[in-house]
Amino acid sequence: MTRIVPALHTALALALAVALPVAGAVDLPVAQRAALLADPALASALANRDAAQENIAIARSRLMPQVSLQSTMQQTNQTTDRGGLVQDFNGPSKNTQLSLRQAVYRRRDLAGLDIGKLQALYGEHKVTSAQSELWNRTALSWIDVLGAQALRDIYASTLSSVSQSAEQERKRFEAGDGTRDSVAEAAAQLALARAQLADTTIDLESKLRAFRLLTRLPVAGFDDFRLPGAIALGALPEAEDTLLDRILDTNAEVQQARVNEQIGERRLAQSSADHWPTLDLVAGMNRAQNDSTNTLGVRYSNSQVGVQLVVPIYSGGGVAASERQASAAYQAARSDTEFLIQRLRTQYLTDWRAQGALLERAGAARELVEAALEQRRAAEFGIKAGVRTWADRGSAELLRARRESDLVTLTATLLKTQARLLSLLPAGDPAWERWSQSLSQLARRPASGG
């Protein structure tokens, strides 16, 4: 079998280099291609695929000519007494035999060859499944970084605003124009804002480390990206039923299950084949010297050619038991396929409905953010009118931050839901590429909240 792993890695490396028009830019398609080179799980799937491919040659070998050469050399020392006539022999004994066996009719081995081909196909689907799962993990990690970055920016802005409010409240109190409880409230708000910023900063660092571990790409390129708004994203463009049909036709796990069914069917046929006779063509050549009592002092050679027929008669019930076992395993494989399809349908329909619900919730969250901005402006006007305090403005600022963080969380969840839907397709499906490219283009926009 041709080894394609080094070539695959080289091709991916070239594609990755071409796909980086801006030095350091980490858009989603680049990250997904980079992960293909770095992921040990995919490397394992590729190696297992190559190992499974060898099952074809192993199974085919049982149907190919079997040639063997056996040679024995030893020193023989023998004394023969024939009615008082004693003969001694001391000399070398040699026997060399060349044997040939060619399968003519072997139903079990023919079924074994079919199984080997199916196992190789299973390995191919396993690689496809690993690629889809890896692209999904990469998309989730990329989204996690953008979400954590957006939260960090929200709370960095909040800390600056709340710090200003706390300072103004302290000055009002020192001038005899404020109250002690307002100062304490403003100080508590400042402490909360600092803690929130520290928490989101640590979370961002964690998400960046996870992304770097997954893709081995530099993370400085994320400075060019922001989490896009949910309204700009919208739902996946594919029709619900059309996408589901394509998933059921192309999903790698479903393909693996169906191949496993076929393997079970062929294993049943292989077990049944043990009831049938086998027929081999056999041939041999033999050359010997002093290899038995009757040939001492004699050198001879011979050759044979013929057929060998083996007819199974009774094996203690083992063949029938193997058939029952293979039949049960085949039925289990069929049930596994049905269960997998049911699970995929349920997952798909749940995520598809969740996508619509998240879009609705994100729209409502956007309105709540606008309301929080109005409350902050009202607090600022109240300060000028002398009816509100800087602590009130700090509260409004924290409310805005909380609602913007809720919007970020909803947006990230929406994106992850769409990625999970697409992960049911093979990694090479055009829907993956369209979604990844579209998301990367939207993420280049400066807006971070929607």
ABEGO torsion letter per residue (X at the ends): XBBAAAAAAAAAAAAAAAABABBGBBBAAAAAAAAAAABAAAAAAAAAAAAAAAAAAAAAAAABBBBBBBBBBBBBBBBBBBGGBBBBBBBBBBBBBBBBBBBABBAAAAAAAAAAAAAAAAAAAAAAAAAAAAAAAAAAAAAAAAAAAAAAAAAAAAAAAAAAAAAAAAAAAAAGABBAAAAAAAAAAAAAAAAAAAAAAAAAAAAAAAAAAAAGBBAAAAAABBBBBAAAAEBBABBAAAAAAAAAAABAAAAAAAAAAAAAAAAAAAAAAAABBBBBBBBBBBBBBGABAAABGBBBBBBBBEBBBBBBABAGGAAAAAAAAAAAAAAAAAAAAAAAAAAAAAAAAAAAAAAAAAAAAAAAAAAAAAAAAAAAAAAAAAAAAGABBAAAAAAAAAAAAAAAAAAAAAAAAAAAAAAAAAAABBAABAAAAAAAAAAAAAAABABAAX
